[in-house]
Amino acid sequence: MTQSRGQMKYQPGLDGLRAISVVAVLLYHAGFDWIPGGFFGVEVFFVVSGFLITSLLIAESEQNGAISLRAFWMRRIRRLIPALVAVLLVVGLWNALWGNEFQRTQLRRDYLWGIFYSANWGQIFSKVEYFSGAPTLLRHLWSLGVEEQWYIVWPVVFLLLAKTRFGSRTRGTLLVGVAVSLMGGTAIAMALDWPQRFPNVVRWRIQDVDTHNFLYLSTFTRASGLVLGAGLAFLWQPWRSARTGAEKSRVGTLVGALAIGSLVLAFAIGKPQNDNTYFWILPLVTLASAALIITATKQSSGFLKGLLESAPLVAIGKRSYGLYLWSWPISVFCEAYFGSVSRFLLAMAITIVVSEFSYRFVETPIRNGWLKRTWNSGAAKRAQLATLTATVALLATGLGVYHSNARAVYEFGIDNRTDVEFATTVPITVSLPRQLVIVGDSTARALVNNLPNGVEKTFVIRDGSLEGCSVYSDGKIISSVGYTHGFKACRGWTTAWSYSAVRARASVALVMIGAWDVFDQEVNGKLIKFASKEFDERFLVGVQMGIDALAEVGVHAAFLEVPCMRPLELRHPNVIVMPERAMDDRVAHVNDLLRKAAESNSGQATFVDGPSEYCEDEGIATDTSYRWDGVHSYKLGANLTLMTITKQLLAIPGPN
């Protein structure tokens, strides 16, 4: 590499860009419906990190002729780990003293993944959707995992690039090409609904994977922003030149304005589980972030650069890491995640105080070498420091996983007392494992996501669920609490059912509907009352369409009995308590209709009796270890359901 005319100095505009990013994320976490795409702020972080880290590596390489991997990783450790340890310690302590059973069981799964900066893979391997309604305390650590994994790999790749004869521009162009390829590959994966199955390295087996969850969380699909930022660092180095004329051009101002507009658009329309997020919105945010980095670091002045360098934004940006780390668990503690302004302000007030304390007395001292100075001050000090460090680590780990009566079943089986291995002694009339597809609404998705260990010995299960859908393509439900939910997005559901069944090579489809079928409906402006003749006919026509679609591809429809539901008030934007679901007479009526449909199609459909406990045992019916919100299965609930229905499913004749 050639010597530069100048080295990169501190760029306050990058901290300003970080501030915009973290504010968007905080508003998204608060559950405000006017910023559903605030999660894109994380992508801005990624691009900035890729640019800044690579720029520093370039400067070090030019100044010293090489880079020190040890020094690089030690800087990252001093920068990142102290705040994380503090958060884990406080969250573990709070959880042990005041956390509810759901939070304790979730934390037992998440804690170790978080400690080792692998939370993104923990959520993928454990089949825990980032978008699930349950507000887990450490859900936000996925992004730290992606970034830390990048910090481990990228310096090594940088060293390999440095050994090539490529110039800076060629290296940058190559990296930009890699970033664009990653964007394209992610879009293709979305279009192909890939991956459907993924190796679970914890249990050394293959498991079903939700495509949106994988694309949002995996290091591979989220590395495009980091790689693009790295490529930009090779291509954009304005501190090397005194020329500023081109930077003052109107074109530069226009590009910056378009970039801001792109971010605002993404924040306003983005949804994590929307296919367009991966087709074009996420790439747009990535490119816009790169454009704003150019605006923030150019030598000339301008309105946008001045805004990004403003004192308030710079101050927030410097503290963005701590704000991000502390804000989510504090929001969960304060139940500030369902769009309440007052709770959001309370959570932010606490977050600001706590993160500022962390910034001043934990992060900054350690980053400035306090630990090194203490370690070098003498043997006694070293012993004290080692003892303190070990004590804090053990305390944090112990508090985080402590709960003597935890009842959750984990995908990687930490708790052997409750890790119930699925087994069956049913007389076998079909070859095992039997291919099974589960179709229906979000209750079907919840069952798939929480399958008990060992179920693969009896069933190979594929997810064919459509969240928010039943057996309708039009109309909407109307709840007594004023909530409405339309079915226009469910058009083509019969094709989706049969397509999923064919891909699964299934002979039986377990159909789980009912959660959306206990309400009055409105169709073409006309109100249809629940259990009216028109309602029953509409439902039965839809059920028949589902039976026919499955029968056409040689698949038997097994309608699972709709369980008595006990919707719980969890104060979360994805959890809306609707009293109709708790009305057992309505649930019973829907089951009567399903039985009628099965009897009318005896060769093509069967009604499957589900767990009676949900109607007869209020302790189980309201236990969050069985159904985390009183409607959707959790680990013990999925185990209960599968143990109850296995004999009935295996009794259905078929080739497997």
C-alpha positions in Angstrom: 0.0 0.0 0.0 1.2 3.5 -0.8 1.7 6.1 2.0 -1.3 8.4 2.4 -1.2 12.2 2.5 -3.1 12.0 5.7 -4.6 9.6 8.2 -8.3 9.5 9.1 -9.1 11.6 12.1 -12.1 11.4 14.4 -15.3 11.8 12.2 -18.1 13.2 14.4 -20.5 12.7 11.6 -20.3 8.9 11.9 -21.4 9.2 15.5 -24.3 11.4 14.3 -25.3 8.6 11.9 -25.1 6.1 14.7 -27.4 8.3 16.7 -30.1 8.3 14.0 -29.7 4.6 13.8 -30.1 3.9 17.5 -33.1 6.3 17.8 -34.9 4.4 15.0 -34.2 1.1 16.8 -35.4 2.4 20.2 -38.7 3.7 18.6 -39.2 0.3 16.8 -38.6 -1.6 20.1 -41.2 0.7 21.7 -43.9 -0.8 19.4 -45.0 2.4 17.7 -46.9 1.5 14.6 -45.8 4.7 12.8 -42.2 3.4 12.5 -42.5 -0.4 11.8 -39.2 -0.4 9.9 -37.1 1.1 12.7 -35.2 -2.2 12.9 -33.3 -1.1 9.7 -31.3 1.1 12.0 -29.2 -2.0 12.8 -28.2 -2.2 9.1 -26.9 1.4 9.3 -24.8 0.3 12.3 -23.4 -2.5 10.2 -22.4 -0.4 7.3 -20.8 2.2 9.6 -18.9 -0.5 11.5 -17.6 -2.0 8.3 -16.4 1.4 7.1 -14.8 2.6 10.3 -13.0 -0.7 11.3 -11.6 -1.1 7.8 -10.4 2.5 7.7 -8.6 2.0 11.0 -7.0 -1.2 9.7 -5.9 0.6 6.5 -4.3 3.4 8.6 -2.6 0.9 10.9 -1.3 -1.1 8.0 0.1 2.0 6.3 1.7 3.3 9.4 3.3 0.1 10.7 3.5 -2.0 7.6 1.3 -4.6 9.1 -1.6 -5.0 11.5 -1.6 -6.7 14.9 -4.5 -9.2 15.2 -3.9 -9.4 18.9 -4.1 -5.7 19.4 -7.2 -5.4 17.2 -9.1 -8.1 19.1 -8.0 -6.6 22.5 -9.4 -3.2 21.4 -12.7 -4.9 20.5 -12.8 -6.8 23.8 -12.2 -3.6 25.8 -14.8 -1.8 23.7 -17.6 -4.4 23.7 -17.4 -6.9 26.5 -17.6 -4.7 29.7 -21.0 -3.2 28.8 -22.3 -6.7 27.8 -21.1 -8.2 31.1 -22.8 -5.4 33.0 -26.1 -6.0 31.1 -26.0 -9.7 31.6 -25.3 -9.3 35.3 -28.1 -6.9 35.9 -30.6 -8.8 33.7 -29.6 -12.0 35.6 -30.1 -10.4 39.0 -33.4 -8.9 38.0 -34.6 -12.1 36.5 -33.7 -14.2 39.6 -35.5 -11.8 41.9 -38.5 -10.5 40.0 -38.7 -12.3 36.6 -41.7 -14.4 35.7 -41.5 -18.0 34.8 -41.6 -17.3 31.1 -38.7 -14.8 31.3 -36.7 -17.2 33.4 -37.1 -20.1 31.1 -36.3 -18.0 28.0 -33.2 -16.6 29.7 -31.9 -20.0 30.4 -31.8 -20.7 26.7 -30.5 -17.2 25.7 -27.8 -16.5 28.3 -24.9 -18.6 27.1 -25.6 -17.7 23.5 -25.4 -14.1 24.6 -22.2 -14.5 26.6 -20.4 -15.9 23.5 -21.7 -13.4 21.0 -23.7 -16.0 19.1 -27.2 -15.0 20.0 -28.2 -14.9 16.3 -27.4 -18.5 15.8 -28.9 -19.4 19.1 -32.2 -18.1 17.9 -31.9 -19.9 14.6 -30.8 -23.3 16.0 -33.4 -23.1 18.8 -36.1 -22.3 16.2 -37.0 -19.2 18.2 -38.4 -16.5 15.9 -37.1 -13.0 16.4 -40.6 -11.8 15.5 -42.5 -13.9 17.9 -44.9 -12.1 20.2 -43.0 -13.1 23.4 -40.7 -10.3 24.6 -37.6 -12.2 25.6 -35.0 -10.2 27.6 -32.0 -10.8 25.4 -33.6 -11.0 22.0 -31.7 -7.9 20.8 -28.2 -9.5 21.2 -28.5 -11.1 17.8 -27.0 -8.0 16.1 -24.0 -8.1 18.5 -23.4 -11.7 17.5 -23.3 -10.8 13.8 -20.9 -7.9 14.4 -18.6 -9.7 16.7 -18.3 -12.6 14.3 -17.4 -10.1 11.7 -14.7 -8.7 13.9 -13.2 -12.2 14.3 -13.1 -13.0 10.6 -12.6 -9.7 8.8 -9.0 -8.8 10.1 -7.8 -12.2 8.9 -9.4 -11.6 5.5 -7.9 -8.0 5.5 -4.4 -9.5 6.0 -4.9 -11.9 3.0 -6.0 -8.9 0.9 -3.0 -7.0 2.0 -0.7 -9.7 0.6 -2.2 -9.4 -2.9 -1.0 -7.0 -5.6 -4.3 -5.4 -5.9 -4.5 -1.6 -5.4 -6.9 0.1 -2.9 -9.5 0.8 -5.6 -9.4 -2.8 -6.9 -9.8 -4.2 -3.3 -12.7 -1.8 -2.7 -14.4 -2.7 -6.0 -14.0 -6.4 -5.2 -15.6 -6.0 -1.8 -18.5 -4.0 -3.2 -19.1 -6.8 -5.7 -19.1 -9.3 -2.8 -21.6 -7.1 -0.9 -23.9 -6.8 -3.9 -23.7 -10.6 -4.4 -24.7 -11.2 -0.8 -27.7 -8.9 -1.4 -28.6 -10.8 -4.5 -28.2 -14.1 -2.9 -30.4 -13.1 0.0 -33.1 -12.0 -2.4 -32.9 -15.3 -4.3 -33.1 -17.3 -1.0 -36.2 -15.3 -0.2 -37.7 -16.0 -3.6 -37.0 -19.7 -3.3 -38.1 -19.9 0.4 -34.6 -21.1 1.3 -33.5 -22.7 3.6 -36.4 -25.0 4.5 -34.1 -27.2 6.5 -30.9 -26.4 8.3 -28.4 -28.5 10.3 -28.8 -28.0 14.1 -25.2 -28.3 15.3 -26.3 -28.5 18.9 -28.2 -31.8 18.4 -26.4 -32.9 15.2 -29.6 -33.2 13.2 -31.6 -31.5 10.5 -34.4 -29.1 11.6 -37.1 -27.0 9.9 -36.2 -23.3 9.5 -38.3 -20.3 9.0 -36.9 -18.5 6.0 -37.6 -14.9 7.3 -36.0 -15.8 10.6 -32.9 -17.2 9.0 -32.5 -14.4 6.5 -32.9 -11.7 9.2 -30.6 -13.3 11.8 -27.8 -15.2 10.0 -24.3 -13.8 9.7 -24.1 -14.7 6.1 -27.3 -12.9 5.0 -26.6 -9.8 7.2 -22.9 -9.4 6.2 -23.7 -7.4 3.1 -23.7 -4.1 5.0 -20.5 -4.8 6.8 -18.8 -5.9 3.6 -20.1 -2.8 1.7 -18.8 -0.6 4.5 -15.4 -2.3 4.2 -15.3 -1.8 0.4 -16.2 1.9 0.8 -13.3 2.3 3.2 -10.9 1.4 0.3 -12.7 3.6 -2.2 -13.6 6.7 -0.1 -10.7 8.4 1.8 -11.3 12.1 1.5 -8.8 13.0 4.2 -6.0 12.0 1.7 -6.8 14.9 -0.6 -7.1 18.7 -0.2 -9.5 18.9 -3.1 -13.1 19.7 -2.1 -14.7 21.1 -5.2 -16.3 17.9 -6.3 -17.6 17.3 -2.8 -19.4 20.7 -2.8 -21.3 19.8 -5.9 -25.1 19.7 -6.0 -24.9 16.1 -7.0 -23.4 15.2 -3.6 -26.1 17.2 -1.8 -28.8 15.5 -3.8 -27.4 12.0 -3.1 -27.3 12.7 0.6 -30.9 14.0 0.6 -32.0 10.9 -1.4 -30.2 8.7 1.1 -32.1 10.3 4.1 -35.3 10.0 2.2 -34.6 6.3 1.6 -34.0 5.7 5.3 -37.2 7.5 6.2 -39.2 5.5 3.6 -37.7 2.2 5.0 -38.5 3.2 8.6 -42.1 4.0 7.6 -42.9 0.9 5.5 -40.5 -1.9 6.5 -41.7 -5.0 8.1 -39.3 -7.9 9.1 -41.5 -10.6 7.7 -42.3 -8.9 4.5 -40.6 -10.5 1.4 -39.9 -7.0 0.0 -37.6 -6.4 2.9 -35.1 -8.9 1.4 -35.9 -8.2 -2.2 -35.2 -4.4 -2.2 -35.8 -2.5 1.0 -32.8 -3.9 2.9 -30.4 -3.4 -0.1 -31.8 0.2 -0.4 -31.0 0.9 3.3 -27.5 -0.6 2.9 -26.7 1.6 -0.1 -28.3 4.7 1.5 -26.1 4.1 4.6 -23.0 4.1 2.4 -24.1 7.4 0.8 -24.6 9.0 4.2 -21.1 7.9 5.3 -19.8 9.8 2.4 -21.8 12.8 3.4 -20.7 12.5 7.0 -17.0 12.2 6.2 -16.5 14.6 3.3 -14.2 17.5 3.9 -16.6 20.3 2.8 -19.5 21.6 4.8 -23.2 21.3 4.2 -26.5 21.1 5.9 -26.6 17.3 6.2 -23.0 17.1 7.4 -23.7 19.9 9.9 -26.7 18.0 11.1 -24.8 14.8 11.6 -22.1 16.6 13.5 -24.5 18.5 15.8 -23.6 18.1 19.5 -26.8 16.3 20.5 -26.5 13.6 17.8 -22.8 13.1 18.4 -23.3 12.7 22.1 -26.1 10.1 21.5 -23.9 8.3 18.9 -21.0 8.0 21.3 -23.3 6.2 23.7 -25.2 4.3 21.1 -23.8 0.9 22.0 -24.8 1.2 25.7 -28.2 2.7 24.8 -28.9 -0.3 22.5 -27.7 -2.8 25.1 -29.7 -1.4 28.0 -32.8 -0.1 26.3 -34.5 -3.4 25.4 -34.3 -5.3 28.7 -35.4 -2.1 30.5 -38.3 -1.8 28.1 -39.3 -5.3 28.9 -39.0 -4.6 32.6 -41.2 -1.5 32.2 -43.6 -3.2 29.6 -42.7 -0.4 27.2 -43.0 -2.4 24.0 -46.6 -2.0 22.9 -46.8 1.6 21.7 -47.4 3.4 25.0 -45.9 6.9 25.0 -45.8 7.1 28.8 -44.2 3.7 29.3 -41.7 4.5 26.6 -40.7 7.8 28.2 -40.3 6.0 31.6 -38.1 3.3 30.0 -36.0 5.8 28.2 -35.5 7.9 31.3 -34.2 4.8 33.1 -32.1 3.8 30.1 -30.4 7.1 29.8 -29.4 7.1 33.4 -28.2 3.5 33.4 -26.4 3.7 30.1 -24.7 7.0 31.1 -23.5 5.4 34.3 -22.2 2.4 32.3 -20.6 4.7 29.7 -18.7 6.8 32.3 -17.8 4.2 34.9 -17.6 0.9 33.0 -17.1 1.3 29.3 -14.8 4.4 29.2 -12.4 3.5 32.0 -11.8 0.0 30.7 -11.5 1.2 27.1 -8.9 3.7 28.3 -6.7 1.0 29.9 -7.8 0.9 33.5 -7.6 -2.9 33.6 -4.1 -3.0 32.1 -2.9 -0.4 34.5 -4.4 -2.3 37.4 -3.0 -5.5 36.2 0.5 -4.1 35.9 0.5 -2.4 39.3 1.6 -5.5 41.2 0.9 -9.1 42.1 -1.6 -8.3 44.8 -3.6 -6.1 42.4 -3.5 -8.8 39.8 -4.8 -11.4 42.3 -7.6 -9.0 43.3 -8.5 -8.2 39.7 -8.6 -11.9 38.7 -10.7 -12.8 41.8 -13.1 -9.9 41.0 -13.4 -10.9 37.4 -14.1 -14.5 38.1 -16.6 -13.6 40.8 -18.5 -11.3 38.5 -18.5 -13.9 35.6 -19.7 -16.7 37.8 -22.3 -14.4 39.4 -23.6 -13.2 36.1 -23.8 -16.7 34.7 -25.3 -18.2 37.8 -28.0 -15.5 38.2 -28.8 -15.6 34.5 -29.6 -19.3 34.4 -30.9 -19.8 37.9 -34.4 -21.0 38.5 -34.9 -24.1 40.4 -38.4 -24.8 39.2 -38.0 -24.0 35.5 -40.3 -26.1 33.3 -39.3 -25.1 29.8 -38.0 -27.7 27.4 -35.0 -26.4 25.3 -34.0 -27.4 21.9 -30.5 -28.0 23.1 -31.6 -29.8 26.3 -29.9 -27.8 29.2 -32.5 -29.1 31.7 -32.5 -32.9 31.7 -35.3 -32.9 34.3 -37.8 -31.4 31.9 -36.3 -32.4 28.5 -39.0 -34.9 27.8 -38.0 -37.2 25.0 -40.8 -37.8 22.6 -41.7 -41.5 22.2 -44.6 -43.7 21.2 -45.7 -47.3 21.8 -48.4 -47.2 19.2 -48.8 -50.3 17.1 -47.1 -49.3 13.8 -49.2 -49.7 10.6 -47.2 -47.3 8.5 -43.5 -46.9 8.0 -41.7 -44.5 10.3 -40.9 -41.7 10.4 -44.1 -40.5 8.8 -44.0 -37.5 6.6 -46.3 -34.8 8.1 -47.1 -31.3 7.0 -48.7 -28.9 9.4 -50.9 -26.2 7.8 -53.1 -23.5 9.3 -52.7 -20.2 11.1 -50.1 -19.0 13.7 -51.1 -21.8 16.1 -49.7 -24.2 13.5 -46.5 -22.2 13.3 -46.1 -22.2 17.1 -46.4 -26.0 17.3 -43.8 -26.4 14.6 -41.4 -24.0 16.4 -41.7 -25.9 19.7 -41.6 -29.5 18.7 -40.4 -31.9 21.5 -37.1 -33.7 21.3 -37.2 -37.1 19.6 -40.3 -36.4 17.5 -38.2 -36.9 14.4 -38.2 -40.7 15.2 -42.0 -40.7 14.5 -42.7 -37.8 12.3 -40.7 -35.7 9.8 -42.6 -32.5 10.1 -42.7 -29.6 7.6 -44.1 -26.2 8.3 -46.9 -25.1 5.9 -48.5 -22.5 8.1 -49.8 -19.1 7.0 -49.9 -16.7 9.9 -53.1 -14.7 10.2 -54.9 -17.0 7.8 -57.7 -19.5 8.2 -59.8 -20.8 5.2 -60.8 -17.4 3.7 -59.5 -15.1 1.0 -61.7 -12.2 1.7 -63.6 -10.4 4.5 -62.3 -9.6 8.0 -63.0 -10.6 11.6 -64.4 -8.1 14.0 -63.7 -8.4 17.7 -65.7 -6.9 20.5 -62.6 -4.9 21.5 -62.7 -3.1 18.2 -59.8 -5.1 16.6 -60.2 -6.1 13.0 -58.1 -8.5 10.9 -58.5 -9.0 7.1 -57.9 -12.1 5.0 -57.0 -10.4 1.7 -53.3 -11.4 2.2 -54.4 -15.0 2.4 -55.4 -15.3 -1.2 -54.0 -18.5 -2.6 -54.0 -20.3 0.7 -55.4 -23.6 -0.8 -52.4 -23.6 -3.3 -50.0 -22.9 -0.4 -51.5 -25.8 1.6 -51.1 -28.3 -1.3 -47.7 -26.9 -2.4 -46.4 -27.4 1.2 -47.8 -30.9 1.3 -46.2 -31.9 -2.0 -42.8 -30.4 -0.9 -43.0 -32.3 2.3 -43.9 -35.6 0.5 -46.6 -35.9 3.1 -49.5 -38.3 3.1 -51.2 -36.4 6.1 -51.6 -32.7 6.7 -52.4 -31.7 10.3 -54.7 -28.7 9.9 -54.7 -26.2 12.8 -57.2 -23.4 12.5 -59.8 -21.9 14.8 -58.1 -19.0 16.4 -59.5 -16.7 13.7 -62.8 -18.5 13.4 -64.6 -17.6 16.7 -65.4 -14.0 15.6 -68.1 -12.2 13.8 -67.1 -11.4 10.2 -67.6 -8.6 7.7 -67.7 -9.5 4.0 -68.3 -6.9 1.3 -69.6 -4.5 3.9 -72.1 -7.1 5.4 -71.9 -8.3 9.0 -72.0 -12.0 9.4 -72.7 -13.0 13.0 -70.8 -15.9 14.5 -72.8 -19.3 14.4 -75.4 -17.9 12.1 -76.4 -20.0 9.1 -74.4 -17.8 6.7 -71.4 -18.0 9.0 -71.5 -21.8 9.2 -71.9 -22.1 5.5 -69.0 -19.8 4.7 -66.7 -21.7 7.1 -67.7 -25.1 5.8 -67.2 -24.0 2.2 -63.7 -22.8 3.1 -62.9 -26.1 5.0 -64.1 -28.1 2.0 -61.8 -26.1 -0.3 -58.9 -27.0 1.9 -59.9 -30.7 1.9 -60.2 -30.8 -1.8 -56.9 -29.0 -2.4 -55.1 -31.5 -0.2 -57.0 -34.5 -1.7 -56.0 -33.4 -5.2 -52.4 -34.0 -4.3 -53.1 -37.3 -2.4 -52.9 -35.9 1.1 -55.3 -36.7 3.9 -56.6 -33.7 6.0 -56.4 -34.2 9.8 -58.3 -31.4 11.6 -56.9 -30.9 15.1 -59.5 -30.1 17.7 -59.4 -26.4 18.5 -58.3 -26.1 22.2 -60.1 -24.0 24.7 -58.1 -20.7 24.7 -57.1 -18.5 27.6 -55.7 -15.4 26.0 -53.3 -13.7 28.5 -52.6 -9.9 28.8 -48.9 -9.6 28.0 -48.8 -6.0 26.9 -47.1 -6.6 23.6 -47.9 -5.2 20.1 -48.2 -8.7 18.6 -50.5 -9.9 21.4 -54.0 -8.5 21.4 -56.4 -10.1 23.9 -59.7 -10.7 22.2 -62.4 -12.1 24.6 -64.1 -14.2 21.9 -61.1 -16.6 22.0 -61.8 -17.3 25.7 -65.5 -18.3 25.0 -65.5 -22.0 25.2 -69.0 -22.3 23.6 -67.6 -20.6 20.5 -64.7 -22.9 20.3 -67.0 -25.9 20.7 -69.2 -24.7 17.8 -66.1 -24.4 15.5 -65.2 -28.0 16.5 -68.7 -29.2 15.7 -68.3 -27.7 12.2 -64.9 -29.4 11.8 -66.3 -32.8 12.9 -69.2 -32.3 10.4 -66.8 -31.6 7.6 -64.6 -34.6 8.5 -67.6 -36.9 8.6 -68.8 -35.7 5.2 -65.3 -36.5 3.8 -64.5 -39.7 5.6 -62.1 -40.9 3.1 -60.2 -37.7 2.8 -60.4 -36.0 6.2 -60.3 -36.9 9.9 -61.1 -35.0 13.1 -58.3 -35.4 15.7 -59.1 -35.0 19.4 -56.6 -32.7 21.1 -55.5 -32.4 24.7 -58.5 -32.2 27.0 -56.4 -30.5 29.7 -56.9 -27.1 28.0 -60.6 -27.2 28.8 -60.5 -29.2 32.0 -57.3 -28.0 33.8 -57.1 -24.3 34.3 -53.6 -24.7 35.7 -52.3 -26.0 32.5 -54.6 -23.9 30.3 -53.1 -20.7 31.7 -49.5 -21.9 32.2 -47.1 -20.0 30.0 -44.8 -23.1 29.8 -47.6 -24.7 27.8 -48.9 -21.7 25.8 -46.9 -18.6 26.1 -49.9 -16.3 25.5 -52.7 -18.7 26.4 -53.3 -19.4 22.6 -50.0 -20.4 21.0 -48.0 -23.5 22.0 -44.8 -23.3 23.9 -42.5 -26.2 24.6 -44.5 -28.2 27.1 -47.7 -27.5 25.2 -46.3 -28.8 22.0 -45.1 -31.9 23.8 -48.6 -32.4 25.3 -50.3 -31.9 21.9 -48.0 -34.4 20.0 -48.2 -37.0 22.8 -52.0 -36.7 22.6 -52.5 -37.0 18.9 -49.8 -39.4 17.7 -51.9 -42.5 17.9 -54.7 -40.9 15.9 -52.3 -39.6 13.2 -50.5 -43.0 12.8 -53.9 -44.7 12.5 -54.7 -42.8 9.3 -53.9 -45.1 6.4 -51.3 -44.0 4.0 -48.0 -44.9 2.3 -45.9 -43.7 5.2 
